[in-house]
Amino acid sequence: MVKPPSRRNKATSAASTDSTSAANSANEDISQQEDPGSATITVTAVEVTELTQEEQSDRLLLERKVERAFFEAGKALAELRDRRLYRSSHRTFEEYCRDRFGHSRRQSYLLMDAAVVFDNLVEICDQFDHKLPTAEGQVRPMTKLEPQEQQEAWLRAVEVAGGKVPTGRIVKDVVQRIMERTQVPNTYQIGEVCQILTKDNPELRGKGGCWAIVSAVNDFSCSVRMWDGEYAVGLQHLKSFNYLPAECEQMQVICDRINRVYSDSLEETVKSLLQLLGKVNRPYLTELEEKLLSLLESEVKV
């Protein structure tokens, strides 16, 4: 008995025939093209609408907020410190910043110093189409300069950057050239007693007005000994007391005595007392100061 043809086979055969026809048709279309590489592709254009006046104003406002973010942070930190608004929960400002914001001491003071420089640059921003710093790193190199030099450095950095906001590297290079231009020969001598001038240098925070004794003379800086250790200080941060040689020797003896007593493990009141002795602006100790230092020497068994 002969079985009737399967409908499934017919369907498959029909589909195969259709596919073959479609392929042949496609081949015919391709063969009819003189140059397939010259085929035209149609792309639908997407219209980009212009910003309205209100949107343009909003954009400018938001951009200014982004630019001023580090500035606002520095201003806020300075107010928190100056008004001692941390005192209800923390003993020192540094501890408060570390616990509340995760800041190191250096990070907080860098932001505050940057805010001072930013305030200075705002005064001239209209001269170069409102190009202001957008990050603390762009401002940090300028903290070493005087206010007028800061403005000069920023204008030059914007020029070098082709009218755009310059990178921190560009600013640093410009600042370095200005500092080299204004350097003066180092005339300090070993053993000379000088006063520390901070001039917004965060690395000298808390040392303003302290006396220091020159221990090494470099091209553009001096190594100095102070009441709590030795530091490298730029010439712009030193001012000689012009003491007589005998007076410098007296201060050297006092410095040695305080250094032997001082340590980070001392109580805060004791360290504060030693810091005050490190700020006397005369080449000797009073009778009471001498007694206090002698008492500390006996207590810590120097």
Residue pairs with C-beta under 8 A, 6 or more apart in sequence:
30 36
33 39
51 59
66 134
67 132
67 133
67 134
68 118
68 132
70 111
70 114
70 115
70 118
70 133
70 135
70 136
70 139
71 114
71 115
71 118
71 119
72 115
73 111
73 115
74 111
74 112
74 113
74 114
74 115
74 116
74 118
74 136
75 115
77 97
77 108
77 111
77 112
77 115
78 112
78 115
79 85
80 86
80 93
80 96
81 93
81 112
84 93
86 92
86 93
86 96
86 100
89 96
90 96
90 99
93 108
94 105
94 108
97 103
97 105
97 107
97 108
98 104
98 105
101 108
103 111
106 202
109 202
109 205
110 136
110 140
110 202
111 136
113 140
113 143
113 200
113 202
114 133
114 136
114 139
114 140
114 143
116 143
116 200
117 133
117 139
117 142
117 143
117 150
118 132
118 133
118 139
120 147
120 150
120 151
121 132
121 133
121 150
121 151
121 154
122 132
123 151
124 151
124 154
124 155
125 131
125 132
127 155
128 155
128 158
128 163
129 163
131 158
131 163
131 164
131 165
132 165
133 139
133 154
133 165
134 165
135 168
137 168
138 165
138 166
138 167
138 168
138 171
139 171
140 168
141 153
141 168
141 171
141 172
141 175
141 176
142 149
142 150
142 153
142 154
142 171
142 175
143 200
143 201
143 202
144 175
144 179
144 199
144 201
144 234
144 236
145 153
145 175
145 178
145 179
146 199
149 178
149 182
152 178
153 171
153 174
153 175
153 178
154 171
156 174
157 166
157 170
157 171
157 174
158 164
158 165
158 166
160 166
160 170
160 173
160 174
161 167
161 170
166 174
183 220
183 235
184 235
186 217
186 218
186 219
186 220
186 221
186 222
186 235
188 194
188 214
188 217
188 222
188 235
188 238
188 240
189 214
189 217
190 214
190 215
190 216
190 217
191 213
191 214
191 245
191 248
191 249
191 252
192 213
192 214
192 240
192 243
192 248
193 211
193 212
193 213
193 214
193 240
193 241
193 243
193 247
193 248
193 251
193 283
194 211
194 212
194 213
194 214
194 222
194 224
194 238
194 239
194 240
194 241
195 209
195 210
195 211
195 212
195 238
195 239
195 240
195 241
195 281
196 204
196 207
196 208
196 209
196 210
196 211
196 212
196 224
196 226
196 233
196 237
196 238
197 208
197 236
197 237
197 238
197 239
198 204
198 205
198 207
198 208
198 237
199 236
199 237
201 234
201 237
204 231
204 233
204 237
207 226
207 231
209 279
209 281
210 226
210 227
210 275
210 278
210 279
211 226
211 241
211 251
211 278
211 279
211 280
211 281
212 224
212 225
212 226
212 231
212 233
212 238
213 224
213 225
213 226
213 248
213 251
213 252
213 255
214 222
214 223
214 224
215 222
215 223
215 224
215 225
215 230
216 222
216 223
218 232
220 234
220 235
221 232
221 233
221 234
221 235
222 232
222 233
222 235
222 238
223 230
223 231
223 232
223 233
224 230
224 231
224 232
224 233
224 238
225 255
225 259
226 255
226 278
227 255
227 258
227 259
227 262
227 274
227 275
227 277
227 278
228 259
228 262
228 271
228 274
228 275
228 278
229 259
229 262
241 281
241 283
243 251
243 283
247 283
247 284
248 283
250 283
250 284
251 283
254 277
254 284
254 285
254 293
257 293
257 297
257 302
258 274
258 277
258 278
258 293
260 297
260 302
261 274
261 293
261 296
261 297
261 300
261 302
262 271
262 274
263 300
266 274
266 300
270 296
273 292
273 296
274 296
277 285
277 289
277 293
280 289
285 293
